[in-house]
Amino acid sequence: MGVLNNLSSFVKDYKQYNVYKKSLGSVTNISEFKPFEFRLNQKPSLDNTYESNVDAYSVLKKIVDVFKSVSWIVEQRQADGTYELIENTTIHDLMRNPNEGKSYTWADIDEQLLVYLLGNGNSYLHGEHLNGIIQEVDVLPSRNVEAITTDNFFLPNVRYKFELGVNKRHFDKTDVEHIMLFNPSYSSVKESFNGLSAFEVAKNVVEVGNDRWEADAHLLKNRGIAGMITNKGDRPMLVDEARAVQSSFDQETTGTKNFGRVKVTNQDLSYIQMGMSSTDLDLVKKGDVTLRAMCNVFGLDSSLFNDPANKTFNNRKEAEKAMYTNAIIPIATKIAEKHTNFIAKNHFPDGSVRMRKDFSNIPALQQDMKEEATKDKLVMDGINVVLNMPTGANTKQLILRENYNLSDEVINSLTIETNE
């Protein structure tokens, strides 16, 4: 809530700053200065977010880089319902060489899918079939794809139209893996197949960030002179006198040799400041507000991005762990389910094979895994104690059911003897 309040205050101050800067521009005659205008009606896109906003790029790139660094694995369901790792399948062949013509790696596929999904709200993976099997994949640019549906909510018969320059193609649902972030504000069946961009949620944050950096750039570009020396006497200086004073002032005040010196003059002169005051400059130094708000949208902690007010070792350690649990793992689970339905079921029609990201060797998660393993061991030790108690089988079953929440199926699978 504090971040939102600060952001609201910042937006209010920023609008006042724009008005002030406009008036300042007319007074100082800075002809090239352009006032900063909020683009409130401009819908966020990758052009004005990921490609041009430093906070948007940094946060999304962090998620993408971590996501694609985690390996994909392929598992097959066993008779007892558990999954075991399998290797050297046709899925592995596809991941090793997903698109020979474009020389893509599977990490490239990961990156493109995630940038489009989080930045646009939709990602489209096209599968090229050979003899019914997906042999090659390509990521379609999201803004060049349009979902085509019927008006029947229950039978939308979705298809996809792709247009990019001279390239125009139509795809059936079986040809494209469509992943989207659910957008509840749809008013037609067609709109229900258009996802919600995370940047659209952070629209105001993006605009404030863009304008803040634009403000910084303008201040540097149009800084010009720092102030003016003016004659306070009754008789204004002539042009030649003003030039002489300027030349003398430049020679005796500029340069490192004059640092800290006090200039003595016999003229009645005064100084008029032309630059921004420290209060005005504070308005363009609130980048930590937009950064934190952007991090909140994506489920990250701002300490991962050197936020000075949130930068301790413990914060960083916890932030690394939270990044996986709040951002990486949920989106990886979503994409893995789509890949399983689109790719794995295509290669293994019986539905026994799944694809997923393997988080078992992530250092930031190892402590949690150790704690879970310790808890599991304690539970197993407790169950063994119950099984060896000098009491009847029915009593043991009752204890296991009530104290360890074991189902009847699991209890029946245990060898429970009467030790009386």
C-alpha positions as CSV (number, residue, x, y, z in Angstrom):
1,M,0.0,0.0,0.0
2,G,2.9,2.3,0.8
3,V,4.3,1.9,-2.7
4,L,0.9,2.8,-4.3
5,N,0.5,5.8,-2.1
6,N,4.0,7.0,-3.0
7,L,3.3,6.4,-6.7
8,S,0.1,8.3,-6.5
9,S,1.9,11.2,-4.9
10,F,4.6,11.0,-7.5
11,V,2.1,11.2,-10.3
12,K,0.5,14.3,-8.7
13,D,3.9,16.0,-8.2
14,Y,5.0,15.1,-11.7
15,K,2.0,16.8,-13.3
16,Q,2.8,19.9,-11.2
17,Y,6.4,19.6,-12.4
18,N,5.3,19.6,-16.1
19,V,3.4,22.8,-15.6
20,Y,6.3,24.4,-13.9
21,K,8.8,23.3,-16.6
22,K,6.6,24.7,-19.3
23,S,6.6,28.1,-17.6
24,L,10.4,27.8,-17.0
25,G,10.9,27.1,-20.6
26,S,9.3,30.4,-21.6
27,V,11.3,32.4,-19.1
28,T,14.7,30.9,-20.0
29,N,14.0,30.8,-23.7
30,I,15.1,27.1,-24.0
31,S,13.6,26.7,-27.4
32,E,14.3,23.0,-27.8
33,F,12.8,22.0,-24.5
34,K,9.7,19.8,-24.9
35,P,7.2,19.4,-21.9
36,F,6.6,15.9,-20.7
37,E,3.1,14.6,-21.5
38,F,1.5,11.5,-20.0
39,R,0.4,9.1,-22.7
40,L,-2.7,8.1,-20.8
41,N,-4.6,6.7,-23.9
42,Q,-1.6,4.8,-25.3
43,K,-2.1,1.0,-24.9
44,P,1.2,-0.6,-23.6
45,S,3.0,-2.8,-26.1
46,L,6.5,-4.3,-26.4
47,D,7.5,-1.1,-28.3
48,N,7.0,1.3,-25.4
49,T,7.6,-1.2,-22.5
50,Y,10.1,-4.0,-23.0
51,E,12.0,-2.2,-25.8
52,S,12.1,1.2,-24.3
53,N,11.4,1.2,-20.6
54,V,14.4,0.3,-18.5
55,D,12.4,-1.0,-15.5
56,A,10.1,-3.1,-17.8
57,Y,13.1,-4.5,-19.6
58,S,15.1,-5.3,-16.5
59,V,12.3,-7.1,-14.7
60,L,11.1,-9.1,-17.6
61,K,14.6,-10.0,-18.7
62,K,15.4,-11.3,-15.2
63,I,12.4,-13.6,-15.4
64,V,13.3,-14.8,-18.9
65,D,17.0,-15.4,-18.1
66,V,16.2,-17.4,-15.0
67,F,13.4,-19.3,-16.7
68,K,15.5,-20.4,-19.7
69,S,18.4,-21.5,-17.5
70,V,16.3,-24.2,-15.9
71,S,16.4,-27.5,-17.9
72,W,13.4,-29.2,-19.5
73,I,13.0,-32.9,-18.7
74,V,10.7,-35.6,-20.1
75,E,8.9,-38.1,-17.8
76,Q,6.7,-41.1,-18.4
77,R,3.9,-42.3,-16.1
78,Q,4.4,-45.7,-14.6
79,A,1.8,-48.3,-13.6
80,D,1.7,-47.1,-10.0
81,G,0.9,-43.5,-11.1
82,T,4.4,-42.1,-10.5
83,Y,6.6,-40.5,-13.2
84,E,10.1,-41.6,-14.2
85,L,12.7,-39.7,-16.2
86,I,13.1,-40.9,-19.8
87,E,15.7,-39.8,-22.3
88,N,16.6,-40.1,-26.0
89,T,13.0,-39.7,-27.3
90,T,11.8,-37.9,-30.4
91,I,10.8,-35.0,-28.0
92,H,14.5,-34.7,-27.1
93,D,15.4,-34.6,-30.8
94,L,13.0,-31.8,-31.2
95,M,14.4,-29.8,-28.3
96,R,18.0,-30.3,-29.6
97,N,17.0,-28.9,-33.0
98,P,13.7,-27.0,-32.8
99,N,14.1,-25.0,-36.0
100,E,17.0,-25.8,-38.3
101,G,16.2,-23.0,-40.8
102,K,16.5,-20.3,-38.1
103,S,19.2,-22.1,-36.0
104,Y,17.1,-21.8,-32.9
105,T,18.0,-23.5,-29.6
106,W,15.2,-24.5,-27.1
107,A,16.4,-21.6,-24.9
108,D,15.5,-19.3,-27.8
109,I,12.1,-20.8,-27.9
110,D,11.8,-20.3,-24.1
111,E,12.8,-16.7,-24.4
112,Q,10.5,-15.7,-27.2
113,L,7.5,-17.5,-25.7
114,L,8.0,-15.8,-22.3
115,V,8.6,-12.3,-23.7
116,Y,5.4,-12.5,-25.8
117,L,3.4,-14.1,-23.0
118,L,4.2,-11.7,-20.2
119,G,4.7,-8.6,-22.5
120,N,1.7,-9.2,-24.8
121,G,-0.5,-11.6,-22.8
122,N,-0.3,-14.2,-25.6
123,S,2.3,-16.5,-27.0
124,Y,1.8,-18.7,-30.1
125,L,4.0,-21.8,-30.8
126,H,3.5,-23.2,-34.3
127,G,4.3,-26.8,-34.9
128,E,5.4,-28.1,-38.3
129,H,4.1,-31.6,-38.8
130,L,5.8,-34.4,-40.8
131,N,3.8,-37.6,-41.0
132,G,1.6,-36.4,-38.2
133,I,4.5,-35.7,-35.8
134,I,5.7,-32.2,-34.8
135,Q,9.3,-32.1,-36.3
136,E,9.9,-28.3,-36.0
137,V,8.5,-25.4,-34.0
138,D,8.5,-21.6,-34.5
139,V,7.2,-18.8,-32.3
140,L,4.8,-16.5,-34.0
141,P,5.0,-12.7,-33.2
142,S,2.0,-12.2,-31.0
143,R,0.8,-8.9,-32.4
144,N,0.6,-10.5,-35.9
145,V,-1.7,-13.3,-34.8
146,E,-5.5,-13.0,-34.5
147,A,-7.8,-15.6,-33.1
148,I,-10.8,-16.3,-35.3
149,T,-13.9,-17.8,-33.6
150,T,-17.6,-18.3,-34.0
151,D,-20.1,-16.4,-31.8
152,N,-20.9,-19.6,-30.0
153,F,-19.4,-19.4,-26.5
154,F,-19.6,-23.1,-26.0
155,L,-18.3,-24.1,-29.5
156,P,-16.0,-21.3,-30.5
157,N,-14.1,-23.4,-33.2
158,V,-11.0,-21.3,-32.7
159,R,-8.6,-20.8,-35.6
160,Y,-5.7,-18.4,-36.0
161,K,-4.8,-15.9,-38.7
162,F,-1.2,-14.8,-39.1
163,E,-0.1,-11.8,-41.2
164,L,3.5,-10.4,-41.4
165,G,4.3,-8.5,-44.5
166,V,3.7,-10.8,-47.5
167,N,3.3,-13.8,-45.1
168,K,-0.3,-14.7,-44.7
169,R,-1.4,-18.1,-43.3
170,H,-4.4,-19.6,-41.4
171,F,-3.8,-22.3,-38.7
172,D,-6.1,-24.8,-37.1
173,K,-6.1,-25.2,-33.3
174,T,-4.0,-28.3,-33.6
175,D,-1.3,-26.4,-35.4
176,V,-0.7,-23.7,-32.8
177,E,-0.1,-23.9,-29.0
178,H,-1.7,-20.8,-27.6
179,I,-0.7,-19.7,-24.1
180,M,-2.4,-16.7,-22.7
181,L,-2.8,-14.8,-19.4
182,F,-6.5,-14.8,-18.6
183,N,-8.2,-11.5,-19.3
184,P,-11.7,-11.4,-17.6
185,S,-12.7,-8.2,-19.3
186,Y,-13.9,-9.6,-22.6
187,S,-17.2,-8.7,-24.4
188,S,-17.2,-11.3,-27.2
189,V,-16.1,-14.9,-27.8
190,K,-13.2,-13.7,-29.9
191,E,-12.0,-11.3,-27.2
192,S,-11.9,-14.2,-24.7
193,F,-9.0,-15.6,-26.7
194,N,-6.9,-12.5,-26.2
195,G,-4.8,-12.5,-23.1
196,L,-4.0,-9.7,-20.6
197,S,-0.5,-8.2,-20.8
198,A,1.3,-7.7,-17.5
199,F,2.4,-4.3,-18.8
200,E,-1.3,-3.4,-19.3
201,V,-1.8,-3.9,-15.6
202,A,1.2,-1.7,-15.0
203,K,0.2,0.9,-17.5
204,N,0.5,3.9,-15.3
205,V,3.8,2.6,-13.9
206,V,5.2,2.3,-17.4
207,E,4.1,5.8,-18.3
208,V,5.6,7.3,-15.2
209,G,8.8,5.5,-15.8
210,N,9.0,6.5,-19.5
211,D,8.3,10.1,-18.6
212,R,10.9,10.1,-15.8
213,W,13.7,9.0,-18.0
214,E,12.5,11.4,-20.7
215,A,12.7,14.1,-18.1
216,D,16.2,13.1,-17.1
217,A,17.3,13.2,-20.8
218,H,15.8,16.6,-21.4
219,L,17.4,18.0,-18.3
220,L,20.8,16.9,-19.6
221,K,20.2,17.9,-23.2
222,N,18.7,21.3,-22.4
223,R,20.6,22.1,-19.2
224,G,22.5,25.0,-20.9
225,I,23.8,27.7,-18.6
226,A,23.5,27.4,-14.9
227,G,22.6,31.0,-14.3
228,M,23.0,34.7,-15.2
229,I,25.1,37.5,-13.8
230,T,23.3,40.8,-14.0
231,N,24.2,44.4,-13.2
232,K,22.0,45.9,-10.4
233,G,23.3,49.4,-11.0
234,D,21.3,52.3,-12.4
235,R,23.3,52.2,-15.7
236,P,23.2,48.9,-17.6
237,M,26.5,47.6,-18.9
238,L,27.2,48.2,-22.5
239,V,27.8,45.2,-24.8
240,D,31.6,45.6,-24.7
241,E,31.5,45.9,-20.9
242,A,29.4,42.8,-20.6
243,R,31.8,40.9,-22.8
244,A,34.7,42.1,-20.7
245,V,33.0,41.0,-17.5
246,Q,32.1,37.6,-19.1
247,S,35.7,37.1,-20.2
248,S,37.1,38.0,-16.8
249,F,34.6,35.9,-15.0
250,D,35.4,32.8,-17.2
251,Q,39.1,33.2,-16.7
252,E,39.0,33.6,-12.9
253,T,36.2,31.3,-11.9
254,T,36.3,28.2,-14.2
255,G,38.7,25.3,-14.0
256,T,39.8,23.1,-11.1
257,K,42.4,25.7,-10.0
258,N,39.5,28.0,-9.0
259,F,37.6,25.4,-7.0
260,G,36.5,27.0,-3.7
261,R,37.7,30.5,-4.5
262,V,35.6,33.6,-3.9
263,K,35.5,36.1,-6.8
264,V,35.9,39.8,-5.8
265,T,34.4,42.5,-8.0
266,N,33.9,46.2,-7.8
267,Q,30.6,46.0,-9.8
268,D,27.2,45.8,-8.2
269,L,26.2,42.4,-9.7
270,S,23.8,39.7,-8.7
271,Y,23.3,36.0,-9.8
272,I,20.0,34.5,-11.2
273,Q,19.8,30.7,-11.0
274,M,18.7,29.1,-14.2
275,G,18.9,25.4,-13.4
276,M,16.5,23.2,-11.4
277,S,16.3,23.5,-7.7
278,S,17.0,20.5,-5.5
279,T,13.3,20.1,-4.8
280,D,12.5,20.1,-8.5
281,L,15.2,17.5,-9.2
282,D,13.8,15.2,-6.5
283,L,10.8,14.7,-8.8
284,V,12.9,12.8,-11.4
285,K,14.8,10.8,-8.8
286,K,11.9,8.6,-7.7
287,G,12.7,5.7,-9.9
288,D,12.7,3.3,-7.0
289,V,8.9,3.8,-6.7
290,T,8.2,2.7,-10.3
291,L,10.7,-0.2,-10.0
292,R,9.0,-1.6,-6.9
293,A,5.6,-1.3,-8.4
294,M,6.8,-3.1,-11.6
295,C,8.4,-5.8,-9.4
296,N,5.1,-6.3,-7.6
297,V,3.2,-6.9,-10.9
298,F,5.6,-9.6,-11.9
299,G,6.0,-11.2,-8.4
300,L,9.6,-10.2,-7.8
301,D,11.4,-8.4,-4.9
302,S,13.0,-5.1,-5.8
303,S,16.2,-6.1,-3.8
304,L,17.1,-8.2,-6.9
305,F,17.6,-4.9,-8.8
306,N,19.8,-3.1,-6.3
307,D,17.0,-1.1,-4.7
308,P,18.9,0.9,-2.1
309,A,16.1,0.8,0.5
310,N,15.7,-2.9,0.2
311,K,19.2,-4.2,-0.1
312,T,20.5,-6.6,2.6
313,F,21.9,-10.1,2.4
314,N,18.9,-11.7,4.0
315,N,16.5,-9.7,1.7
316,R,18.5,-10.9,-1.3
317,K,18.5,-14.5,-0.2
318,E,14.8,-14.6,0.5
319,A,14.1,-12.7,-2.8
320,E,15.9,-15.3,-4.8
321,K,13.8,-18.0,-3.3
322,A,10.6,-16.0,-3.7
323,M,11.4,-15.3,-7.3
324,Y,11.1,-19.0,-8.1
325,T,8.0,-19.7,-5.9
326,N,6.1,-16.5,-6.9
327,A,7.2,-16.0,-10.5
328,I,9.2,-18.7,-12.2
329,I,7.6,-21.9,-11.1
330,P,4.0,-20.8,-11.6
331,I,4.6,-19.7,-15.2
332,A,6.8,-22.8,-15.8
333,T,3.9,-25.0,-14.7
334,K,1.5,-23.2,-17.0
335,I,3.8,-23.6,-20.0
336,A,4.7,-27.2,-19.2
337,E,1.0,-28.2,-19.2
338,K,0.6,-26.6,-22.6
339,H,3.8,-28.3,-24.0
340,T,2.6,-31.6,-22.6
341,N,-0.7,-31.3,-24.4
342,F,0.7,-29.9,-27.6
343,I,4.1,-31.6,-28.1
344,A,4.2,-34.6,-25.7
345,K,0.8,-36.0,-26.7
346,N,1.6,-35.5,-30.3
347,H,4.7,-37.7,-29.9
348,F,3.1,-40.1,-27.4
349,P,-0.6,-40.2,-28.2
350,D,-1.4,-42.4,-25.2
351,G,-0.8,-39.4,-22.9
352,S,1.7,-41.2,-20.7
353,V,4.5,-38.6,-21.2
354,R,4.8,-35.1,-19.8
355,M,7.3,-32.3,-20.1
356,R,8.3,-30.0,-17.2
357,K,11.1,-27.8,-15.9
358,D,13.4,-29.5,-13.4
359,F,13.8,-27.3,-10.3
360,S,15.5,-30.0,-8.2
361,N,19.0,-28.6,-8.5
362,I,18.2,-24.9,-7.9
363,P,20.4,-23.6,-5.0
364,A,17.9,-21.1,-3.8
365,L,15.3,-23.9,-3.3
366,Q,17.6,-26.4,-1.7
367,Q,16.9,-25.3,1.8
368,D,13.2,-25.7,1.4
369,M,13.7,-29.1,-0.1
370,K,16.0,-30.1,2.8
371,E,13.3,-29.0,5.2
372,E,10.6,-31.0,3.4
373,A,12.9,-34.0,3.4
374,T,13.4,-33.6,7.1
375,K,9.6,-33.4,7.7
376,D,9.1,-36.5,5.5
377,K,11.7,-38.4,7.6
378,L,10.0,-37.4,10.8
379,V,6.7,-38.6,9.5
380,M,8.1,-41.9,8.4
381,D,9.8,-42.4,11.8
382,G,6.5,-41.7,13.5
383,I,4.7,-44.2,11.3
384,N,7.3,-46.8,12.1
385,V,6.9,-46.2,15.8
386,V,3.1,-46.7,15.5
387,L,3.6,-49.9,13.4
388,N,5.9,-51.3,16.2
389,M,3.6,-50.4,19.1
390,P,2.4,-53.3,21.3
391,T,-1.2,-52.9,20.4
392,G,-3.8,-54.3,18.0
393,A,-4.0,-53.6,14.2
394,N,-7.3,-51.7,14.5
395,T,-5.8,-49.3,17.0
396,K,-2.7,-48.7,14.8
397,Q,-4.9,-48.0,11.8
398,L,-6.9,-45.5,13.9
399,I,-3.7,-43.7,15.0
400,L,-2.3,-43.5,11.5
401,R,-5.6,-42.2,10.1
402,E,-6.1,-39.5,12.7
403,N,-2.6,-38.4,13.4
404,Y,-0.9,-38.7,10.0
405,N,-4.0,-38.1,7.7
406,L,-3.2,-41.3,5.8
407,S,-5.9,-42.6,3.5
408,D,-7.4,-46.1,3.8
409,E,-5.6,-47.0,0.6
410,V,-2.2,-46.1,2.0
411,I,-3.0,-47.8,5.3
412,N,-4.0,-51.0,3.6
413,S,-0.8,-51.0,1.7
414,L,1.2,-51.1,5.0
415,T,2.0,-54.3,6.7
416,I,0.3,-53.9,10.1
417,E,0.7,-56.6,12.6
418,T,-1.0,-57.2,16.0
419,N,1.7,-56.8,18.7
420,E,-0.1,-57.6,21.9
